[in-house]
Structure formats: C-alpha cells, structure tokens
Amino acid sequence: MTVARHYAAFALACLAAPAACGDASRAPAGTLLQVIPRPASVDMERGEFRLADGMRIFAPDPRATPIALYLADVIARTRGIRLEVGDAPAASAGVSLVLSGDASPSSEAYVLDVKPAGIEIRAADPRGLFYGAVTLWQLASADAADRGAANIPELHISDSPRFAWRGLMLDSARHYQPPDFIKRLIDAMALHKLNVLHWHLTDDQGWRLEIRKYPLLTQIGAWRIPAGAAWPRTPEPATGRRPVYGGYYTQQEVRDIVAYAAARFVTIVPEIEMPGHAQAAIASYPELGTGGAPPLVSPDWGVHDYLFNADESTFTFLEDVLTEVIELFPGPYIHIGGDEAVKDRWKSSPRVQARIRELGLADEAALQGWFVARVGRFLESRGRRLIGWDEIIESGIPAGASIMSWRGTEGAIAAARAGHDVVMAPSPVLYLDHLQSDAPDEPPGRPAVESLEDVYDYEPVPAGLTAAESSHVLGAQLNAWTEHMRLTERVEHQGFPRIAALAELTWSPAALRNWPDFAARLGAEFARYRKLGIHFADTAFEPQFKLSPGPDAATRHVEISKQVRFGAIRYTRDGSDPSPASDQYEGPFAATVGMTIKAAAFDGEWPLSMSAATWVDPPTLMHRGSEDLAQCTGNLVLRLEDDAPLEGERAVFNVDIVDPCWTWPDVDLTQGATLRASVGQLPFNFQIGKDADAIRRGDARTASGELEVRTADCSGEPVAVIPLESAARNPALSILGPVVIPPQPAGGRLCLRFARPAIDPVWAIQWVELEVDDHG
C-alpha cells in the first residue's frame, strides 16, 4: 500500500472527524513517513533495513564521494551511527549512491530504494543524489531514539521538486551575521532541500561586501552608530575612536561561503540595492548622491530617500562593483533591488533633472526604468540575469529580467503575462519579521501574526494565470528582514519551522500537501533541530494560559490552549516540568492561589514545545504585560526591543510608535487600586515620512514627560500622573509608582499614555500591575 494512500486516509479522517486529529491524537502507526518535504511518490513494503555502525556507503563515482561523506557526517552528528565511505562494494549490507544515465524529470530528481538487503539511491545528477541522501538521513532519524542503530522501513521513493527556486532571503545589511552562522544556515537549508540563498548585502544601514576598488564602502559604509541613549557616544580611551556597530564580509570569506553552499547545492544570489536603499554607499562616496551634506550610515529603519544619481561616473562605480560581485558569485542571477525608490531627491536635484532632459525621459519613474535597463544590459553582457523587486516592472525592464514579487501577487501576474520569470516572496505571509504567534515570549518583530499554518497554506502560483503563464513562476522564498533580529538566534527562531513549511510547499506536489499530516511530522523534525543546534520556534505548540476568578478567593479557573490543534497538552501543578506521562489537559480546572502550573505539548514521546509556566496570582493582584494590553488606536504597532543594556537580555514591548497608548479593558476599579508599571524608553529610529506628523508630542508638563493614567476613556482628565524624570536618566527598565487610583464606576477601563516633549524617545509599557484592597 502506498504512503500516499495512507496520507489520504489520514487526511480524510481528519476532515470527517476533526476531533480525531485534536490534542490527544496521533496518526495510526505506520501512516506517517517522517520526512519533510513530503516525497512525490512513496510505495511502502512490509520489511525493513537496520542501519548500524560500521556499514559502508558505497560511492563508485567520484562525484558521489562528497555526498557520501556529507551523509555519513550528518548521520553521525544526529544519530551517532558511524558509516564508512568507499568506492568498492562492502561485503555486508550498506548504502549505495549511484549516478546513472537514466532519464530524469529534473537534475534534482532521485529514486530511493530501501530493502532488507540494503539501500540504494539513484539519480542522473549529483543534485538529485544529494537530495536522496537528505531523505535517507531523515528516515534514519525518524523515531524517538536519540542514538544507535536505526530501523528504516522497506520502501520505494521516486521524488523530484515542484519548483526550481526554493529559497530564503537573509538580510545581512541591517544586522551583520558571522560567516560561521551563514554556513550553519546553508546547512539547514540544504537539509530542507532549499536551493537558493538570496543574500541582501547592501542597504541604508550597512554595506557588507568588500569591494577592492572602493575600500570606503566597508571602511565607512559597514559601520553605524546605533540610535538610542544606551549606545556610548564618547571615544574609547584605548583607541580614541567612537564605538560603532557593524561588520563586513571579505572577498575571501565570500568565496569560502559560496564554495560551502555549492557543495550543498545551494546557489547564492547577491543583492546590491539600486537606485534606492543606497545611503550607506552614498555616506562612503557622497559624489554618488544628489548633493547636499553627506549622510551618515543610517541607524533608522524604514524607507529612506537617498538614491544614486544618474551620472556616467556613478554607472562606472556601479559597473565596477558589479564586476567584482560577478567574480565572487558564479550563479546566473544578480539581484539589483529596485524597490522603495522614493524620488524626492531626484525631483529636487538640478543635476538629475538635467539628466532626465538629456535622455529625453518623461519623469523620474522613467529614469528608474532607464536606470534598471542599463544595469540589465551590463549584466547580460557579462552572462548574468537581472532580478529585482516587483517595482522594476512599472517602468519597463529588459526582456531577460526576472521579478521577485513582494507586494502581493499583482506584480507577479503582470510579469508572468509579459513573459518574465517570477519568484514569489509576498508580504506579509512569507515575511519572517512577522511573528508566528501571539505568545508572550515572542521576540521583536511585527505583531500581526503569520503562523506556521499560514505559510504552509500559501500557494505560489497566483490564481488566474494560464498554464503557459504559470510556467514562469520559478518558485518562492521566505524573507528574513532583520531590523528586529539583532541576534542570530532570532533569525533561526523566526525562520524555523516556517522554513520546513516553505520546503514542502515548494518541493511537494500541490495535491499531496495536507496541514494535519504536516503537523504530525513536526515532532521528529523538532528532534532533528535540537540535535543540529537550531534555535527553532515551538510557539505553534506552546501552551498559553488564561486565568479567571474561581468560586472563592483561594481558587482560580485555569484554561490552557495552543495555536495548533495537533498534539496533547500535559501539565503539572507542582512547578515541575511536564513529561509525556504527566496529566493530560482535558479542559478548564481549578487551581489554588500561589500554585505554579507548567504545561508542554507532546506527540506521544516527541516533545513539541518547551515548558510554559504561570503563577496563579490572588484576585487582589492583577498583572498585564504589554502583549496583553490593547492598543488605543493601533496605527503602527511593532514589537520592539529595548536598546539597553548593551549586553545580555533586553526587555521587549508591544508599542504603537505613532500613538504609544495602551488600554486595559473591563478592569474592576470599583474599590480603587494601587498601580505600578515597568516602563522603558526606545529610540525613535523610524523613517515613516509624513506619518510622523500625526505623532502627538509637546504636551508634557515637565522636561522629561509623564505617564498619564485615565479611566473610562483616553480623553478625560487623568486620575493619576507619574513623572518620568528619574526613569529618563535610566536607559533600561524603570519601575513607576506605586500610585493610587481612586474608586471608579463599574465596567471601567484603564488607559495609559505618555505625555512627552518630543518624538524621541518612545516610552513603552513593559507591564502594569494593579493591587486592590481585599475587604474579605
């Protein structure tokens, strides 16, 4: 019976009886092949092969030897099985990697046969052989055992990818990541059968690539002074230099990374932004801009207005840069950006306006089209293809250029209908700076949730395209914009397991994709992540608590939920970490005040989440974090990290940077309360254009401002005002209060906003705590 039929039966059972796939469920034994992405075709038999220490990986073709060594290494690291590699058959059973001349649907296709006598992987190309080896590694790590021999089911897999472009974009311009991290990320991509790393190397906040002809690009452009009061502004005593933040990749480091990626069949597509997102380059060489005072490398996020000018000398610079880029990156594509080119400086520049007239162009938009076309012709003359964000199609692009569609699907549809190849990378669903859940411990990012299931359900081929037009959709990629990912661990947290979802939607046949089945394969995948040291997010399964009043002052009702229905919640009431044998959550229960409850999700023996905990606080003490409070207006809400301390953990806040104001609805203040709040100050380092005009400031009573506490709504007179003078001297967290709130009418609401003299800094609530009188 084929595994595809098992999958179909499981999916139909879930659709017919969703409860069967709920918290307590597991698929029947043998119905799941613990492989992500799901293979195109699988036939299961009744036997098995036992992979054990000392067996040989037979690689008779020299092109297969590096793949055999890679397979042996990853199995040793994650399962502890030591396999030999040789070009002669072993006397006993083992693994054979065979490069054959058989016809193949693609260079990435492979056939994997597991029989009781041994394992064979066949492919026409080393790429396919590598992906067959990845599937075998997953089969060897598909049970709950940490180490030792692996029993692999007898089966036949015939597999090839749905799309040619299965990618991840990494933004190294906003935050530099060390070369070793880039390599680890490439390793993880390859083990998901992803094959394109789109490397965003230049932007307003940094130029990260060594260009030998223009050394100031990295001497100046690779470093910035971060915004915020916490960053030291005085020179270091030892060097006399101001501390700066950044880094860059030498050409030797890039060659090493490119070779490392090629060995894992990952192509790196470099992105050199133009004509916009150019502030770091113009800070290095001001003559590339449109005049005026030279800018600094920007510490701000958002859309800037520094553009390259259109002088011949600037194109000499760009072509020199691209010549060195082409030497470093042998792949077919060079990404030139082309997005968010705000043209105010072009409009106000006499030089640029003269250039528009000289070229006989209609306006600034036409100039960008001419700009892109010229760069495209240069790349074509060097045997490369231009790819850019979807804005470049608006003014016409070279015939051989490709589009990366980020503003929904409209650009992709227009490009495909015009005969251009397309990569789907739309915001928000494939943007990793959006959080995966509303869990209170999510890292900084955009709070609008784009869940694991949202990514999995994404369909790369836009509706309405003909078959011929659809053939121009090369594939899709996730985008790790790192404004809010200062640490490499956060890049991993935001990427994994959403990378696994992208892997399946770009590799597996569309008809075989099934969310409940995918969720049921994540337990084994998470175990692999732990062995590989990947800092993945388990927030799809992380238990969340809701406490409500109980029948008396000594008890509370406790509800526990999680985002994904699959898996069982296990919990304890004594503060110990739950295990697969702990009590299973079946519904709300009563808990005694003072109790610490911990919960975690499991799929049988597989842990799906770390333990989450809550303390059952008495009804006289009420606590809300910024993620629990409502935003007053919600104009532009971000989840932001404090800028202090410079080392160690920092507080994280949900804050509307246009209207920093929070409400606590339905709070009982009939007896009055005492309020305390933890607050922090954040730099306003956001380029948001005219939206900044709407920000209220200048309403402070004192030089540092105040926290205003209102009830009922946010427009009345405050019931309490807490000065910020002492907090303003502390760049990290400060505790305000206690301050007394007098008794209020029933059905009240608490409103908290900051009166401040200026936009910068942005004050934010970390948590608010109310203590009411206990008249019992």
N, C-alpha and C positions, 0 to 999 in steps of 0.2 A: 504493500500500500504506500502511495507517495506521501511525503510530508505535506505537500500542497493540499492533499485531501484532508489530512489531519488538521492543518491550519483552517481550512474552510469549515470543517465540522466544529472546531472550537469557536470560530467567529460567529457562525450561525447560532450556536448555543448561547453565546453572549447576547446576540440581538434578540433572541426569543425570550430569554430569561436573564435580564441584566444582573439580577441578584446573584446569579451563579458566578459572575466574574467580580463580585464585590470584595469587601475587605477580607473575608475569610477564605477566598477561593484560591485554588491552584488548578492549572490545567491538568487533565488526566496524564498519568505517567506515559512518557513516550510521544506525546503530541507536539512537543516543542523541540526544535533544533536550536540550541543556544548559540546562534550566530547572528551578528549584526554587521552589515546589512544582510537581509534575507536573500539567500541564493535564488536564482531564477527557476531552477528545476532541481528537485531532490526526489530520489527513489530510495526508500528505506527497505532494508532486508532484516533478517532475524538474528544474524550473528554479530560479532564484534571483534575488534583488534585491540590488544593490550600493548600500549606504547610504554616502554620501560627503559631504564638506564642501560647504556652500552649498545643500544641499537644504532644502526647506521643510516644516515641519509645519503643515498646513492645519487651522485650528480655527475653523469658521464660527460656532459657537455660543459666546457669551461665557463660558458655564460651562466650556467646554473649554480656554479660553486658559490658566488657571493650570496645568492638567495638561500642556499642550503646553510651557510654559516649564519645568516641572519635568523633563519628559522630555529636553528639549534640554540642560538643565543637567547631569543625571546622565550622559548620553551624552558630553558634553564632558569631564566630570571623569574618566571611566573609560576612554574610548576616544579622546578628542581630536578627535572629529568635531564640527564647528560647524554647527548647524542653525538656520535662520531660523524664526520663528514669525509667522504671518499669518492673516488671516481671508478672504483671497482665494486661489483655487487658483494653484499655481505653474505656470509654463509647462512645466517639466520634471517628471519623476517625483519623488515625495516620499512623505510620510506624511500621511494624513487621519485626523482624530479626529472621529467622527460620533456625535452624540447623536440616537438615533432613538426613535420611539414604539413599537417592536416589543415584543411580549410577551416577558417575560424570566422565568426561574426565580427570580431574586433581583435585588436592586438592585446586587449585586456581580458579576453575570454580564457577560461580554463575548464578542465574536467578533473574531478577528484573522485577516485575510487578507493573505498576502504573495504577490504576483505579480511577474513580471518588470517590469511597468509601474509598480508602486508598492505601497504598504502602506496598508491601511485597518483601523482599529479602530472597532468599533461597539458601542454599549451604550445601554440605556434610561436609565441613571442615571450621573452623574459618577463614582460609586464604581467601577462596572464599567469605565468608560473609563480610570480611573486604573490599575486592575489590568491591563488590557490593555496600557497603556503600560509597566508594570513588566515584563511578559512580553517586550515588544519590546526593552526595554533589555537583558534577559538574552540574547536572541537576537543582539543587536549586540555582545555581549561573550563569545561562546561559543567563540571559538577562541583559540589561544595567542598571537596577535599582541597586542602592548601598545597600539599606536596605529594610526591610519589607517583607511581605508575598510573596511567590514565586509560580507562576503557572507552574506546571510541566506537560508536555504532557502525555496523556494516551498512554502507550506503553508496549511492552514485549521485554526484552533483555535476550538473552542466550549467555553467554560470557565465554571464557577461553583463556589463553595465548598461543601464538605460541611457545615461548621458555621458558625454565625453568630458565635461567640465564639472568636477565635484570639488568645490573649493572652500577656502577660508581666507578672509582678508584680515591681516594683522596690521594695526596702526602702531608703528614704532615712532611716529613723529611726535605725538602728544606725550608718550612716555617711552623712553628707551628701555628695551629688554636685552639682557646679556645674550651673547651668541649661544651659550650652552642652553638657555631656555628656548631659543629659536629651534635648536636641534631637537630638544625633547618634544616640542610641539610638532615638528615634522614627523618624528617617530610616531606620535599618537595619531596624526592624520593618516599616515600610511597604514596603520593597524585598523583604520576605519575605511580603507580603500578610497580615501580622498587623494586627489592627484594635482591640485593647484593651490599654491600659497601665493595669494595676492599680497604683496609687501608694500605697505604705504610708508614711504621713506622720507617724504618732504611735506611740510605744511607751514602754516604761520608760526607754529610753536617750536619748530625744530627742523634742521636739515641733518639727516642721519647718515648720509653716504659720502665717503671720501671721494672727492674729485681732484685728481692730482694737478690739473691745470688751474684750478680755482681753490687754493687752500683756505681762503677765508670762509668758504661755505661751512667748513667744520670748525675752524678756529673761532668764528663768531656765531655762525648760524646754528651750531649744535648745542648752544647753551643759552639758558634764560634765567632770569631772577623771578622765582615764583611770586605770585600775588599773596597778600596776607601779612598780618603783623608778626607771625611766628618766624618767618624766614629772616635770618640775620642779614642786616644791611651794612654792617661795618666790615672793613677788611680783616682778613685773618692775620693775626700777629706774625705767624711764621713766614707767610708769603707776601703780605701786603695786598693781596687780591681779595675782591669781593667774592663770597661764596656763590656759586652758580649751580644750576641743575641741568643735567642732560647727558650727552654721550653720542658717539657715532661709531659706525662700522668701517674699519679699514678695508681696503680692497682685498687684502689677503684674507681677512675674516669672511668677507662676502664670498670669495672663491671657495673657501672651505665649506661654508654653509650651502652653497649651490651644489657642490660635489656631494655633500652629505644627503641633500634632498634627491639628487639624481639617482643615487644608489638605492633610494626607496621609491623611485618612480614618481616623485613629486616635482613638478615644474614650478619655478618661482617666476612670477610676473611682477616686475618692479613698477612702482608708480612714482613718477616725477610730476608733481602738480604744475599745471599752467592753464590759462594765464593767471588764474586766481590762486588763493591759498599760498601766496608767494612771499609773505612778509619776512620769513627767516632768510630767504635768498636775498631780498632787497636790503635787509639790515646788513648783510655781508658785503653786498656790492650795490650801493644806493643808485648808481647810474642805470640800473635795470628798471627802476621805478618811473614814476611820473613827476618827479621833482618834489620840492619841499624838504623839510627836515628829515634826515634818515630815521627810519623807525628802529625800535629795538625788536629783538625776537620776542614774540608776544607771549605773555603769561595767561592770556584770556582765552576762553572757549567761545565758540560761536562763529558767525560769518564776518570776516574782515573785508576791507575794501582795497587792500594793496594788490595791484595787478602788475605783471610785467608790461613794459611799454612795447611798442611795435617797431622800434628802431632796428636797422640792419645789425648794429653791434649787439643787440640783445639776441637776435637769432643766431649770430655767431656763437654767443655764450651758450644758448640752448643746444645748438648742434654739437658743440664741443662736449657739453655734459652728456648728451645722449650717445655720443660716440664712445665715451668711457663706460656708460651704462650697458651698451650693446656688447662691449668686450667682456663684461662681467656676467651677464645673464644670457645664456645661449638659447633660451626659449623663443618661440615665434612671436610673442606679444610683448609690447611695451605699453604700459598704461600712462596716459598723459593727464588724467584728472578731467579738467574742463568744467567742473561743477561750481555753482555758487560764485560765479564771477560778477560781483557787484561792480557796476561800471561807472560809479560816481566820479572816481578819479580820472578815468578816461574822458568823461564828459567835460571835466574842468581843466584838462591838460591841453594847452595850446599845441604842444608837440604831437600829441595823439590826434587831435582834431585835424592838424595839418596832414598827418599821415593818412587819415581817412579820406581827405580830399585828394591827396596824391594818388591813392589807389582806386579812386572812383567808387568808393563804397557808400552805401546809403546811411549807415549809422554804426553805433558801437556793437550792436548784435552782429551785423555783417562783418565787422572787423574780427570778432571772435571766430566766425566761420572761416574767414580767410586765414587767420592765425592757425587754427586746427588743421586746415587743409595743407598749409605749408609744412607743418611739422609732419603730417601724414606722408607727404611726398618724400620728405627726407628719410623717414623710417623705411618706406618702401624701397628707396634707393639702396638701403643697407640690408635688404632682405627681411625686414620685420614688418609686423602688422600693428597698427594703432588700435588701441581700445580705450574708451573713455566713458565717463558717466553720461547718463542719457541726455543731459543738456546739450551735448555737442551735436545732436541731430537737428536742433532747432534752426541752425543756420546753414545746414548742408555739410556733409562730411565726405571724405574720399570713399570711392567705391569699395575698397577692400577693408574699410574700418569696421570695427565691431562696437557694440553698445553694451554697457553694463547698466541695467535698469534698476534704479533705486527709488524713484518717485512713483511707486505703484507699478502698473503694467502698461500705461499709455505709451511710454517711450519704447518699450519692448515691442508692442504691437505695431507702432509706426515703423520701427526699424526693420522688423521681420517682413512687413509688407513691402518695404523698399528694397528687400534683398540683402539686408545686413544680418550677420550673426549676432546673437544676443545671449548675454549671461544674466540670469535673474538674481537680483540682490535687493529686493524691495524692503523699504522701511514701512512699518515697524517690525514685521513678522520675522525677518532674517537679520535684524539688528541686535547684536548681543549686548548693547548697552541698556536695553530694556530688561527689567527684572523678570525672573522666571516665576515668581510667586509674590504674595503679599506677606510672607513670613517676616517676623520682626527682626530676624538676624540677616536679612539680605544685605549685600554690600551696596556701596553707592551706585547710582545709575538713574535711569528714567523709570519712575514708579509704575507707569502703565504696563501691566503685565503682558508679556508674550511668553506663554507657557511652553513646556516641552511638547504638549499635545498640539498647540497652535503651530509649532514648527513642523511637526510630523504630518499634519493635515495639509500643509501647503502644497499646491500643485504648480510646478514650474511652467507648464505650457498654458499661456493665457487662453481663456475661452474666446471663441470666435475666429481663431486662426485656421486656415485651411491646412491640409496635410503638408503641402509644399512649404507654406509659411512656417509651420511648426518645426520643420526640419532645421530652421535657422536657430532654434533655441538650443544652445550648446549645453546648458545645464544651469546650475545655481550655486550660490555660495552664501555662507554666513559672514557677517561683517563685525569684527571686533574693534569698534571705535573706542579708544582707550582714555578719553578725557576723564572718566570716572574709574579707571582701572590702573591705579598707581602701582600696584603690586602685581607681579607675575601670577601669584596665586589667585588673584581676582580674574585675570584673563582666563585661567583654567576653570574657575568656578562659573563664570558666565558662559563659557564655551561647552563644557561637558555637563550633562549628556546631550545637550542640544546638537552637538556635532554628530552624535550617533543617529539622531532623528534625520539630520540632513543627509547623512551617509545612506540611509535606507531610501529616502525619497528620491535621491539622485542615482542610486545603483539599481534598486529592485524594480521589477515590473510593477506598474501602477496598480494592476488588478490584484496583486498579492499583498499590497500594503493594508495592514489591519492594526488599529491602535491597541485594542486589548491584548493582542498577541505580542506586539512590540513591548508593551508594559511588562508582560510576563517574562520577557527575556532580559530585563534590566538588572535583575538580581545577580546573574552571572557576569554581566557587563560591569557592574559596580565592583564586584570582586576583582576583576581584572584591573580596573582603575586603581584600586588600593595597592595591588601588587606592583603596578607600574609607577606608583607615587604621584598620580594625577590628583590634584585638588579639585575634585568634581563637586557639583551641587547635588544634594539629595533633597532639595526643598520641594520637589514634586511629591515626595512621600513624607515629608517632615510633619509630625503631628503638631497641631495647633490647638490651644486650649481656650475655652470660653467659660468663665465663672459667673454665676448668677446667685442671688440670695437663696438660701435654704429655708427650711421651715422654722429655724431658730437662729440665734446669733452665733451659735457654735458650729454651724454647718453651712456648706455652700454646695450648689449643684455644679458639677463639672461635665462639660461636653468636650469631646476630642474629635477632631476632623483632620483630613488631609486632602490635598489637591487631586490626587489620582486615586480612583476607587480600588484599584488592584492592590492586594496585599493586606495583611492583618495588622491591626494596631495592638501591641502588647504594652502593658503598663504596670507600674509598681506604685505603692503608696508610702514606702519607707525611705525614699531617696536613693535607692539602689538602681543601677542601670538595668533595664528590662532585657530579657533574653527570649528566644523562641518558646520557652516553657512558661513565661510569665502569663498572668491573666490576660485574656483577650478582651478588648473593648467591644461591648455589645450595645451600649447606649449610655445616656447620662446616668451619673451616680452621685451619691452624696459623699462629701469629704469633710473632714474635721478641720477647723481653723488651725493653722500652724503646720499643716501637713505639706510635705514636698512630694509632688507627683511627677514621675518621669514616664515617658512613653517613646516608643520607637516602632517603626513599621518593618514587617518581615514577610518574605515569601518562603514559607517553610523554614529551612535553615538559613536561607540567604537574608542577611540584613539589608534593608532598603533605605534606612536612614540612621543617622546618629540619634542618640537620646536627646529629647527635648524635655524641659522641666518647667514646672510652675509651682509657685508657693501659694498656698491657699491663705490669702490675707483676710483679716477680720473685716466685717462690713463697715467698721468705723474708719478704715483706711482704704482709700481708693487711689489707684496708680494708673496712669496712662502714658505710654511712650508716644513720640511724635507720629509714629506709624499708626497708632490707634486713634489719634485725634483727627477730626475732619478739617479740611482746609476751608477758609472762609469763602474764597472765590475760586481758587484752583486755576489761575491764569497760566502759570508756567511752573509746575511742580517738579522738583528734582529731589533725588535722594543724595545728599551731599555729605562729604567727609570734612571734618574739622581740619584746619591747617596746623593744629598743634595737638600734641607735641611732635617734634620733628622725627623722633624715633619711637617705636612701639605702637600700640593700638591707639586709634583715634575714634572719637565719637562720630556717629552718623545721624543725620537729621533728615526728615521729610520737610521740605520748605518750599513755599511758593516765592520765587525770587522777585516777582512783580508785586505781590501782596503778602508779606510774611505775617500771616494771621491764622490762628487755629481756634477751633471750637470744640467743646466737649458737650454734646447734646444730651438731653434727658438726665441731667445730674441733679440729685436731690440736695438742695441747699436750704431746705425749709428750716433747718436748725443752725444754719451758718456753718462755716468751716474755716480751718486754717490751711493756707496754701503755701506750698514750697515748689520751686521749679528749678530744674537744671537747664542752663542755657549756655550757648556758645556763640562766638562771633566768627563769621565766614567772610572771606574777601568777596567783593562783588567783581568777579573777573569774567563777565559775560558780555559778548558783543551781540546785543539784541536790537540794535537800530533804534527806530522811533518808539518801540515798545517801552524803552526806558523812561520815556516822558510820562508814562502813566504811573510811575512808582511814586508813592507818597513819601515825602521827606520834608524836613524843615519844620516839623510840628513838635519838636522836643521842647520840654520845659527847662532842661538843663543841658550842659555842654555834651554830655555823653548819651542822653536819652533815657527812656524809662520803659518798663514793661507795664502796660495798661491792662487791668482786669475788669471786664464788664460782664454783666449778666443780661439775660433776655435776648439782646441782640448786640451787634457791634457798633451801634450808632449812639447809644446813650452815654451819660457821664460814667466814667469808671468808678467802680466800688472800691478799687484799690490801685495804687500806683507805686511801683517799686523802682527806685533809681538804679541806673546801670553804672554808676561811677566806679565802684570797686571792680565790677565784672569787666569793665572796659580796660582795666590795667592787666587783665589776665587773658592771654590769647587762647587758653584752653577752657575747659568747662568751669562754670561758676554756679554755685547754689544761691538762689534768691529766696528771700523770705526767712522765717515764716511771716505771713501777713494774714490778718483776719478778714474774712468775708462775712458781712452781717447776714442774718437770715433773709431768705428770698422767697418769693411766692413759689408754689408747687409747679412742676413741669418746667423747670428752669433750664437754662443753657449758659455755659461758661464761654466767654470769648477772650482770647489772649492775643494782643498785638503790641508791637513795639513802636513807640514814638521815637524818632531819631533825627538827628540834624542833617544827615546826608545818606546817599545810597550805600556808601561803603563805610563800615561793614554791614553785612546782612546778619541780623540777630536771629537765632533759631532756638526753638524749644527742643530739648532732648527728652525730658519727661516732666510731668506735672503730678503732684501728689496732694490729695485732699484728706484731711483728718477732721471728722465731725465729732461733736460731743456725743458720748454714749450715755443716754439718760436711763438705760436699762439697769 
